[in-house]
Amino acid sequence: MLIDPRTDSRALGLYVHFPWCIKKCPYCDFNSHPLKETTDQAAYLEALLSDWQHQYDILGQKRLAETPSENFTSIFFGGGTPSLFKPDHLHRLMREIPHREAETTLEVNPGSTEYFRFEDYQAAGINRLSIGAQSFSNTQLAALGRVHQMHETLQAFERARHAGFDNINFDLMWGLPGQTVTGALADLQQAIALSPEHISWYQLTIEAKTEFARRPPLLPKDGFLQDIEAAGLALLADAGFERYEVSAFAKPDRQCKHNLTYWSFADYLGIGAGAHGKISVDDRILRTQRPSQPRLYQQDPKTIAPAQVNPEQRGLEFMMNALRLIDGVEQSIFEERTHMPWHSIETVWQELVTQGLVAADRCATTPLGLRYLDSVLERLL
């Protein structure tokens, strides 16, 4: 039974980080490192197993007992490029992790899908794929530093379907260097034509400490960006993709359960280099973070010091996530997951209601508030 983390606080996710890629993309600020011939995946697997067992002992066992089936609601293998992780290592890890009926996602880079068979990942317990297409234009892919071309994305999708995967997401970016409205819509039209279950369509932003930050490309101006967004949202809606989060669009009942866990401020464990976790214990909220460098992580995968989220931070953290959801969540969820009374923010909330920025009866923005989400959060701060 797949429970909805937006409404059921028994939901529990698990994030597993694989920190290596074939090469680092110039826009990427995630914890990723170029894969080398000397990279020891078996050693990393042992570190993951130690990390998992330790977190299970101190946090996970009690929390898993509170879920409906004593299994994770969702598991997400992210990176990096986790499709470079050998399927037999993945299978070994999954044997230790309670995942019956869980949504289990593996991120896939189309330029690395020739390494292993999709059937082997499915046999290991993966039932959802997220394919990092980013664009279907070879010119744009080269500008983004991607290691694949359009035909490899098409091949990866075909092979995934042939292997039996019936829950596939495409990651696509818009607002790319020199991109026109026509070019952005062409990317979306190609993705829609393949009929995936989910599309993540998000704007390219220049993040600090990336190659693009050091050598910024020429991006479309605001007027073009507004036109791209408006036309893309209309195209996705016409194709039957429901927008349920700022950048996430799904066919009916195909929303990503794992990301809903983040956005609704539900609980999740995180294992692997740089992985984060959030767990509720009684009236406390604990966060965990693993060392980012793979070498340091593998040296000591068990040392973990959960940090308590201060009460004054809980409300803002909740809103930073929940207000990204198009429908938001019930006000009772705010109280349940922050352990704070609604009246602690009610005065400011009512001011935002009067300005037409948020809903009166739930934790949600209006369409206007979604456009000015940063300003809404500043007011709540």
N, C-alpha and C positions, 0 to 999 in steps of 0.2 A: 504494500500500500504506500504510494507516494504521497506524503503529507505536505501541505503547503506551508512553508516557513513564514509566510506573511501573517498567518492566523494561528498557527499551531506552534507554541513555544517549545514543544518537545523535539522539534526538528534539530538535527545536529549534522553539520558538514565536516568534511576533512579536505584540506588543501595539501597537495604534495608537490614540492618544487624540484624541477630538474634544471640545474643552472647552466647548462651548456647549449650553445648554438653552433652551426657551421661557421657563421661569422656574425659580428655585431652590426645591427642595422643602425644607420646614422640618426634615426629619430628615437631610438629605444632607450628608455631610462630604467628598464627592469633589471633585476639582478641576473645578468647573463654573461657568459664568458665563452670565448672561442673554444670549440672542442679540439683536443689535440690527440695525436696517436697514443700518447702516454696516459691519457685519461683512463682511470681505473674504475669502470662502472661497477664492478663487483664490490670494490671497497665502498663505493657510495651506497650501494644497496645495503651493505652491512650497517652503515651509519644510519640509514633510514629505518632499518629494523630496530636498532637500539633506541633511536629517537622515539619511534612509535611505542615501543614497549614501555619506555620510561614515562611518556606522557599518558599512556593508558593507565599505568599504575597510580599516578598522582592526580590526574584530572579526568581521564576518559572513562574509566570503568564505571564510576558513579553516574556520570552524565549519560553514558550509553544506556544504562539501566532505566533511565527516564524516558527513552524513546519508545514508540509503540512496539517495535520488534527487536529492541536492543541491538539495532544495526544503524549505521550511518544513513541519513536521508540522502546525502549526495557526497560524491568524491570528485575532486577536480585535479587533474595532473596538468600543471602549468609550467611555464619556463620563461626563458630558454626555449628549447625545442624538445619536449618530452617524447616525441615520436622517434627520437634518436636513442631512447632508452630501450635496451634489448627486451623483447617480449618475455623471455624466460625470467629475467630479473623482475619485471612487472608482475608476472604470474606468482613468483615467490612472495613478493610483498603482499599481493592481494589475498593470498592464503591466510595471512595473519590478521587481516583487517575485516571486521564484520560489515558486509556490504550487501546482504540479501535485499533485493528489491530497490537498491539505491540507484539513483541516476549517477552514472560514472563516466566522466568526460575526459578525453585525451586531446590536448592541443596538438595540431598537426601542421607542419610546414610542408607545402607542396614540393619544395626542393629536396626533401629528405625522405619522401615516401617510398623511394625505391630501396631503402635500406632493409625494411622488414615488411612482412605481409600483414594486411589489415585483419585477415582471419586469425592470426596469432594473437593480436591485441584483443579481438573479440573473445577468443578462448580464455584469455586471462581475466576477463570480466568487464571489459570496456563496452558500454552500450551507447555512447554518444561521442561524436567527434566535433571538434571545432577547427575548421580549416582556415589557416591564415592566408587568404587570397590577397587581401589589401587592395588590389586593383586587377582588372583584366586587360590593362594596357601594358604592353611590354616596355613602352617608353617610360611610363610612370613607374613600373617595377624597377627599372634600372636606376631611375632618379632616387627611389627609396632605398636602394642598396639591397634589394631582395635577391636571393640566390635562385629563384625560380622564374619561369615565364608562364604565360597564360595557358599554354597547352598542358603544362604539368599540373596546374590546378584542375583543369577539366579531366585529366587522367586520374588524378587522386580521387575526385568525386566519383567517377565511374567505378573505380576499383573498390571504393568504400561501399557503394550501393551493391556491387556484385558480391561483396563479402557479407552482405546482409544488414548493414547499418541503416536504420530507418529513422535516425534522429541526428541530423547534421546541421551544424551552424557554419556560416561563412562570416569571417571577419573582413570588413571592407572599410577603407578610409575615404574621406572626402575632404575637399579643400586642399588638394595636392598641388605641388608647384606648377603654376601655369594652367591649372585645370579650368575648363569651361563648364558651364551648366550642361552642355551636351555631353562632354566627356564624363562627368560625374554620373549622369543618368545612364550612359552606356554601360558603366560598371554595374549599376543596380539592375538594369534590364537583363544583363547576362546572368547575374546571380539568380534573379527571379525565374529566368527561363529554365534553370536547372531544377527548380522546385525543391529547395532545401526546406527544412522545418523551421529554421531560425536564421535571422540575419542580424549581426551586430554592425551597425553603420555609424561610425564616429568620426568626428572632425580631427584632422591632423593638427596637433599643437606642438609648438617648439618647447621642449623640456630642458631645464638646466642640466649641465654636465653631459650633454650629448654632442655628437659631431655637428648636428644641425644648429645647435646653440652657438658653436664656435664659428660655423660658416653657414649662416642662415640662407635657405633657398628663398626665391621670390614666390610668395604665396598669393592667392587671389585676394582682392580687396573686399572690404566688408559688404559692399553692395552685391558682388558676385556670390559671396558666401551665403547671404540671405536668400538669394535666388536659388542657389543649389539646394539649400535646406528645404525651402518651401516646395520645390518641384519634387525632390526626393521623397519627402513625407507623403505627398499626394500619390506618387507612384507606388509606394509600398502599401498604402492603404487600399488603393484600387486592386492590388494583387492579393489582398486578403491577409496581409501581415499586420497584426495589431501591435501598436507601439505601447509597451507596458513599462518602459523605463526610458530615460533620456536618449539612449543610443541602442536600445534593444527592441527587436521586432520579431514576433513569432506567429506561426499558424496557431489555430485554436488548441489550447491545452499543451502547447509545446514551449512554454516559457522555461528558461533555464533555472531549475530548482536551486542549484548551487549559488548562482549570483543573487537570487532572491533572498537567500540566507544572509548574504552581506547587506543587501539594501534594506532589509527589514530588521536589522540589528539583532538577528538570531545568533546562535552559538556555532562555533567551528573550531576545530583543532588545526594546527599547521605544522607539518614536518618537512624537513629538507632545508638546504642552505637559504637563509634569508626569509623563511616562511613565517607568517604571522598567524596568531590564533586569538580567539576571544571566547571566554567561558564565563557563564554566570554561576556563582557559588553562593547560595543563600541570598543575601541582599548585596553581595559584592559583584563587581564585574572585573575580571582579570584578563590582561592581555599578555601574550607571549611573543617573543621574537627570537629566531635562531640566528647565529652568526652568518653574515652574507658570503664571506669567502669560503668556497668549497673546502679548501685545505684546513682552515680553522674549524669549520663545522665538523669535518671528518675526524679531527683530532679529539674532539670532545662533544659528541652528539647528545649526551645525556644532561649536561649542565643547563638548567633552565630556571629562571627566576621570574615567575609571573608578577607583573606589575599591576597594582590596583588602579582602576580608572577613578579619578576623583569625582565626587558627586556633581561638582559644578561643570565638569566636562561632559557628563553623560548626555544631557539634553541636546547639546550641540552636535555631539557625535551621532546621536540617533537621527536628528533632523538632516544632517549632511548626507545620510544614506537614504532614509525613508522618503524624503522629498524628491528624490530622483525618480521614484516610482510614479507613474502617471496617475494612478488611482490612490496613491498613498496607502495608509493603514488606519485602522480605527484608533481613536484617542486612547482607548483602554490599553492598546499595545504599547503606547508610550509609557504609561505608568507601570505596566508589567515588566518591561525590559530595561527601563532606566531606574526603577525603584524610586521614582520621583512622582509627586502628585501633579496632576495636570494644572492645578492653580498656580504652580511655580512659574509657568510661562503664559498663563491665560491673558494677562493684561496686554502683553506685547502681541500675542496671537490675535486678540480682538482688534487691535489697531490694524494689523495686516488684513484681517477680514474686511474691515471698513474700506481699506484701499483696494479691495478686489484682488488681492494677491494670493490668499489662501482660502481654503474651504472652511465653512463655519462649523461643520459637524464631524470632521475627521482630520487626521494629519496628512494634508495633501495641498498642493498648490493649485491655483487656477491656471488656465493656459497662459495668462499674463504673468502670473508668478513664476511659472516654469521658465519663461523667457528671461526673467530677471532673478534667477535663483540665487546667484551670489549676493544680491542686495537683500533678499529675504533672509538669508543665513546671517548676514551682517547684523540685521535688526535683532534676530534671535540671540546673537552673541552679546 
